[in-house]
Amino acid sequence: MKNPIADLNKIFDSRIRLGVMSMLVVNNEIGFNDLKQMLELTDGNLASHLNTLEQAEFIKVHKGFIGRKTSTTYSITELGRQAFKAHLDALEKMIRKL
């Protein structure tokens, strides 16, 4: 019998990264401060999780300016969308077997 957790993606072990990806799946783009407020995180904590997702090429970072203030937004990549869907499918499959 196949290991039931074999198809789960280790990057999504973190509830914070799960939350970020869930929000990005349903929104085209989300700003750093909006993510921080919704997930109730500190700047450093959120930044480290976003960095992990960016290194995996699951999210894309968009930096710009609104007036004189810097603006950083995030969007999900096609690779990220596929990886997250595969992870959710594996979770669902695992739950059905219980």
HELIX and SHEET records of a PDB file:
HELIX    1   1 LYS A   10  ASP A   13  5                                   4    
HELIX    2   2 ARG A   15  VAL A   26  1                                  12    
HELIX    3   3 PHE A   32  LEU A   39  1                                   8    
HELIX    4   4 ASP A   43  GLN A   55  1                                  13    
HELIX    5   5 GLU A   78  LYS A   97  1                                  20    
SHEET    1   A 3 ILE A  30  GLY A  31  0                                        
SHEET    2   A 3 LYS A  69  ILE A  76 -1                                        
SHEET    3   A 3 ILE A  59  ILE A  66 -1                                        
END                                                                             
